[in-house]
């Protein structure tokens, strides 16, 4: 099997479907030396996983990291920051395709293959994102875990339900770190789950997060004495860094030799691929794989703090669910449920930073759906449908203004990064 065939195999696995943790356990490696760290939640999983993996690498541990997003599987399974060896992923895909009676649901298939690669590569730790935290009980030896920020997503589930589902990552004897500033409804569910599972819960103190003086569109933070530059922008990113630091400290309490120097190195060395990433300053080009209201609010607030306006946006959304809430937040910076009066407490939040928005269909999304989204968006912006990404980028560039933001599904944002150079 070639690497392209392996990528195609995982892409062809059904996005929907159910596989129990007991069933998944049969596809997972059982190496005693491999310890797992599961990361669940609706926002911040990728940043937390990348930051913690970098800290562990800096501490001298061979570390695997699985990113459950879009794009080729070969780019989302990484060992010590580099893409996994093609032979390992090809072997995992071939074994799975022969062993399974029918294709596994994609989340389970990818998780099992990533863990197999990490075991065969001799990793000490596997940091894995869990969009379906119900699979977490299949993972053995999980000394610590995390539930990142819970917020509205495209599924339409309540905050309570989202938190309840994400808390499936908790287990007896583990230490779970959750996000500071967690919504009260979500935090209540997580606290209840911690009590039921006898899992210690750590909640970073938001008041310990301090922003130090830095250049525009740069971030320098101090969390509890850990002072370092950060490639991720915004308060939400600093909260993710706090979660990663607390995970490292929890591992230290579990007997893992991870020094303060390794924690600081991990914070400073982690690269930002697609989370409010400034590609260039003049004209301003920002990439952000955001497609939920929570992520849109974080983007708008970063732009407002930088006093940026008259921007164009290129948007590629994965579907219709939750679109109205996303567009409203992209326009106002306010999450669903936040009252309009709240704008008075947030200077400048009453005016949109975007003059024009160009909609494009990501791969696999019907253009007719995206065209309908563009029509609906005209209630919020001057909006237009574009048949492909290259045309959307060109029109956004020609529109002038301060610059452009490319946001939406991650694979579209990464493709834009290549086209924009």
C-alpha positions in Angstrom: 0.0 0.0 0.0 1.3 3.5 -0.9 1.0 6.5 1.3 -1.6 7.9 -1.1 -3.6 4.7 -0.8 -3.3 4.9 3.0 -4.6 8.5 3.0 -7.4 7.5 0.7 -8.4 4.6 2.9 -8.9 6.8 6.0 -10.7 9.5 4.0 -13.1 6.8 2.7 -14.0 5.6 6.2 -17.6 6.6 7.1 -17.7 9.9 9.0 -20.8 8.6 10.9 -21.2 5.3 12.7 -20.7 3.7 16.1 -17.9 1.6 17.5 -17.8 0.9 21.3 -14.7 1.4 23.3 -14.6 -2.4 23.9 -14.7 -3.0 20.1 -12.0 -0.4 19.5 -9.7 -2.0 22.2 -9.2 -4.9 19.8 -7.6 -2.6 17.3 -5.2 -0.9 19.7 -1.6 -1.8 20.6 -1.0 -3.1 24.1 2.6 -2.0 24.6 3.3 -1.4 28.3 5.7 1.4 27.7 3.2 3.7 25.8 1.2 6.1 27.9 -1.8 8.0 26.4 -3.0 11.5 27.0 -6.5 12.2 25.7 -7.6 15.7 24.8 -11.4 16.3 24.4 -13.5 19.5 24.2 -15.0 21.7 21.5 -12.2 24.3 21.0 -8.4 24.3 21.7 -7.7 20.5 21.4 -5.1 21.0 18.6 -3.2 23.8 20.4 -3.2 22.0 23.7 -2.0 18.7 22.1 0.7 20.5 20.1 2.0 22.4 23.2 2.1 19.4 25.5 3.7 17.3 22.8 6.4 19.9 22.4 7.0 20.0 26.1 7.4 16.2 26.3 9.8 16.2 23.4 11.8 19.0 25.1 11.9 16.7 28.2 13.5 14.0 26.1 10.5 11.7 25.6 9.7 10.3 22.1 6.1 11.6 21.7 3.4 10.9 19.2 0.7 13.4 18.5 -2.6 12.7 16.6 -4.6 15.6 15.3 -8.2 14.7 14.5 -8.9 17.3 11.8 -9.1 17.6 8.0 -6.4 16.9 5.4 -4.2 13.8 4.7 -3.8 11.5 7.6 -0.1 11.3 6.9 0.2 15.0 7.9 -1.9 14.7 11.1 0.0 11.8 12.7 3.3 13.2 13.9 6.2 11.9 16.0 8.4 14.5 17.7 6.9 17.1 15.6 7.6 15.4 12.2 5.1 13.5 10.0 5.0 9.8 10.8 7.2 7.5 8.7 5.1 6.5 5.7 5.8 2.8 6.1 4.3 2.8 9.6 1.1 4.5 8.5 0.8 2.3 5.4 1.3 -0.8 7.5 -1.4 0.3 10.0 -3.9 1.1 7.2 -3.2 -2.2 5.4 -3.6 -4.3 8.6 -6.8 -2.5 9.6 -8.3 -2.8 6.1 -7.7 -6.6 6.2 -8.6 -7.2 9.8 -11.9 -5.2 9.9 -15.0 -6.9 8.5 -16.2 -3.5 7.3 -14.6 0.0 7.4 -14.5 1.4 10.9 -16.0 4.8 11.6 -13.4 7.4 10.7 -12.7 8.7 14.2 -12.1 5.1 15.5 -10.1 4.1 12.4 -7.7 7.1 12.6 -7.2 6.8 16.3 -6.4 3.1 16.1 -4.0 3.6 13.3 -2.2 6.5 15.0 -1.8 4.6 18.2 -0.4 1.6 16.2 2.2 3.9 14.6 3.2 5.4 18.0 3.6 1.9 19.5 5.7 0.6 16.6 7.9 3.7 16.6 8.7 3.2 20.3 7.0 6.3 21.6 6.8 6.9 25.4 3.7 9.1 25.1 0.8 9.4 22.7 -1.1 12.7 22.9 -4.4 12.2 21.0 -7.3 14.5 20.2 -10.6 12.9 20.9 -13.5 14.5 19.1 -15.4 11.4 20.2 -14.4 11.1 23.8 -16.6 8.0 24.1 -13.6 6.2 22.6 -11.3 7.2 25.5 -12.0 4.2 27.7 -10.3 2.0 25.1 -7.0 3.7 25.7 -4.9 2.1 28.4 -2.5 3.9 30.8 -3.8 7.4 30.7 -2.2 9.3 33.7 -3.5 12.7 32.7 -6.2 14.0 30.3 -7.8 17.3 29.4 -11.2 18.8 28.6 -10.6 22.0 26.7 -13.1 24.9 26.4 -16.7 23.9 25.8 -18.7 26.2 23.6 -21.4 26.1 20.9 -20.6 24.0 17.9 -22.2 23.0 14.7 -23.9 19.9 16.2 -26.6 22.0 18.0 -26.1 20.2 21.3 -26.5 22.1 24.6 -23.4 23.1 26.6 -24.4 20.6 29.2 -24.5 17.8 26.7 -21.3 18.8 25.0 -19.5 18.9 28.4 -21.1 15.6 29.4 -19.8 13.9 26.3 -16.4 15.4 26.5 -16.0 14.3 30.1 -16.0 10.7 29.0 -12.2 11.1 28.8 -12.1 11.2 32.6 -11.1 8.0 34.5 -10.3 6.8 38.0 -6.8 7.7 39.2 -6.1 10.1 36.4 -5.7 13.9 36.7 -7.9 15.9 34.4 -7.1 19.6 33.5 -10.0 21.7 32.2 -10.0 25.2 30.7 -10.1 28.3 32.8 -13.1 30.5 32.1 -15.1 27.3 31.4 -18.9 28.2 31.1 -20.6 27.4 34.4 -23.0 24.9 32.8 -20.1 23.0 31.3 -17.9 23.2 34.4 -20.7 21.8 36.5 -21.0 18.7 34.2 -17.2 18.2 34.3 -17.1 18.5 38.1 -19.9 15.9 38.4 -18.1 13.5 36.1 -14.8 13.9 38.1 -16.7 13.0 41.3 -18.3 10.0 39.7 -15.1 8.6 38.2 -12.8 9.6 41.2 -10.7 11.6 38.9 -8.8 14.6 40.2 -9.8 17.8 38.5 -7.5 20.8 38.0 -8.9 24.2 36.9 -6.2 26.8 36.0 -6.8 30.2 37.7 -7.6 32.7 34.9 -6.1 35.5 37.1 -2.7 33.8 36.8 -2.6 34.5 33.1 -0.8 37.7 32.3 -0.1 39.2 28.9 3.3 40.9 28.7 4.3 43.6 26.3 4.8 42.3 22.8 4.8 43.5 19.2 1.6 43.7 17.3 0.2 40.3 16.4 2.7 38.7 18.8 2.1 37.1 22.1 4.2 37.0 25.3 2.5 35.4 28.3 3.2 34.7 31.9 1.2 31.9 33.5 2.1 31.2 37.1 5.7 32.2 36.6 6.1 30.4 33.2 7.0 33.3 31.0 7.4 32.6 27.3 6.5 33.8 23.8 3.5 32.1 22.2 2.8 31.5 18.5 -0.9 31.5 19.2 -2.8 34.8 19.6 -5.6 35.9 21.9 -6.8 35.2 25.4 -8.3 31.8 24.4 -4.8 30.8 23.2 -3.3 31.8 26.6 -5.9 29.7 28.3 -4.9 26.7 26.1 -1.3 27.3 27.1 -2.3 27.3 30.8 -4.0 23.9 30.3 -0.8 22.5 28.6 1.3 23.8 31.5 -1.0 22.2 34.1 -0.9 18.9 32.2 2.9 18.9 32.3 2.8 19.7 36.0 0.3 16.9 36.5 2.6 14.5 34.7 5.4 15.6 37.0 3.2 14.7 40.0 2.7 11.3 38.4 6.5 10.8 38.4 7.3 11.9 34.9 10.6 13.8 34.8 9.6 17.0 33.0 11.5 20.2 34.0 10.5 23.8 34.1 13.0 24.4 31.3 11.2 21.8 29.1 7.8 23.4 29.8 9.2 26.8 28.8 10.8 25.4 25.7 7.6 23.7 24.7 5.7 26.9 25.0 8.2 28.8 22.9 8.9 26.2 20.2 5.4 25.1 19.3 4.4 26.3 15.8 1.0 27.7 14.9 -0.3 26.1 11.6 -3.8 27.5 11.3 -5.2 29.1 14.5 -5.3 32.9 13.9 -2.0 32.6 12.1 -0.6 35.9 10.6 0.8 34.9 7.2 2.0 38.5 6.5 1.5 42.0 7.8 1.3 44.2 4.7 -1.3 43.7 3.4 -2.5 41.8 6.5 -3.3 38.1 5.8 -4.6 35.9 8.6 -5.4 32.2 8.5 -7.8 30.7 11.0 -9.4 27.3 10.9 -12.5 28.5 12.7 -16.0 27.4 11.9 -17.9 27.5 15.3 -19.3 30.6 17.0 -16.8 30.2 19.8 -13.8 30.3 17.4 -15.3 33.2 15.5 -15.6 35.2 18.7 -11.9 34.6 19.5 -10.9 35.7 16.0 -13.0 38.9 16.1 -11.7 39.8 19.5 -8.0 39.5 18.4 -8.8 41.8 15.5 -10.6 44.3 17.7 -7.7 44.4 20.2 -5.3 45.1 17.3 -7.8 47.8 16.1 -8.1 46.2 12.7 -11.0 47.1 10.4 -12.0 47.1 6.7 -11.0 43.5 6.2 -12.3 41.0 3.6 -13.0 37.4 4.6 -12.8 34.2 2.6 -15.0 31.6 4.3 -15.4 27.9 3.6 -17.8 26.2 6.0 -18.2 22.5 6.4 -22.1 22.5 6.3 -25.3 24.3 7.2 -25.6 23.4 10.8 -24.8 26.3 13.1 -24.1 28.7 10.2 -26.4 31.5 11.4 -24.8 31.6 14.8 -21.3 31.5 13.2 -22.1 34.4 10.9 -23.7 36.5 13.7 -20.7 36.0 15.8 -18.3 36.8 12.9 -20.2 40.1 12.5 -20.5 41.1 16.1 -17.9 39.2 18.1 -20.7 38.1 20.5 -21.6 34.5 21.2 -25.2 33.2 21.0 -26.9 34.2 24.2 -24.8 37.2 24.9 -27.0 40.3 25.0 -26.5 43.2 22.6 -26.0 45.4 25.7 -22.8 43.5 26.4 -21.2 45.4 23.5 -21.0 48.5 25.7 -18.6 46.6 28.0 -16.5 45.6 24.9 -15.3 48.8 23.2 -15.6 48.7 19.4 -17.6 45.4 19.3 -20.6 47.0 17.8 -19.1 47.4 14.3 -18.0 44.5 12.1 -14.3 44.3 11.1 -15.4 42.8 7.8 -16.5 44.8 4.8 -16.9 41.9 2.4 -17.1 38.1 2.7 -16.4 35.7 -0.1 -17.8 32.1 0.3 -16.2 29.1 -1.3 -17.1 25.4 -0.9 -14.5 23.2 0.7 -13.8 19.8 -0.9 -16.8 17.5 -0.6 -19.3 20.3 0.1 -22.0 20.9 -2.5 -21.5 24.3 -4.2 -25.3 24.8 -4.1 -25.1 24.7 -0.3 -22.3 27.2 -0.1 -24.2 29.5 -2.6 -27.2 29.4 -0.2 -25.0 30.2 2.7 -23.7 33.3 0.8 -27.2 34.4 0.2 -28.1 34.1 3.9 -24.9 35.9 4.8 -26.1 39.1 3.0 -28.1 39.8 6.1 -24.8 40.3 7.9 -22.3 41.4 5.2 -21.7 42.2 1.6 -21.4 38.6 0.6 -20.6 36.8 -2.6 -20.2 33.2 -3.7 -17.0 32.1 -5.5 -16.7 28.9 -7.5 -13.2 28.1 -6.2 -10.7 29.2 -3.6 -8.2 30.8 -6.0 -10.9 33.2 -7.3 -12.1 34.0 -3.8 -8.6 34.9 -2.8 -8.1 37.0 -5.8 -11.3 38.9 -5.3 -10.5 39.5 -1.6 -7.1 40.8 -2.6 -8.6 43.1 -5.2 -11.1 44.5 -2.8 -8.4 46.4 -1.0 -8.9 47.5 2.5 -6.6 46.4 5.4 -6.2 42.9 4.2 -8.0 39.5 4.4 -8.8 36.6 6.7 -9.2 33.1 5.4 -11.3 31.0 7.8 -13.5 27.9 7.8 -12.6 24.2 7.5 -9.0 23.4 8.2 -8.1 21.8 4.8 -9.3 24.9 3.0 -7.3 27.2 5.2 -4.1 25.1 4.7 -4.7 25.1 0.9 -5.0 28.9 1.1 -1.7 29.1 2.8 -0.1 27.2 -0.1 -1.8 29.4 -2.7 -0.8 32.6 -0.9 2.8 31.5 -0.4 
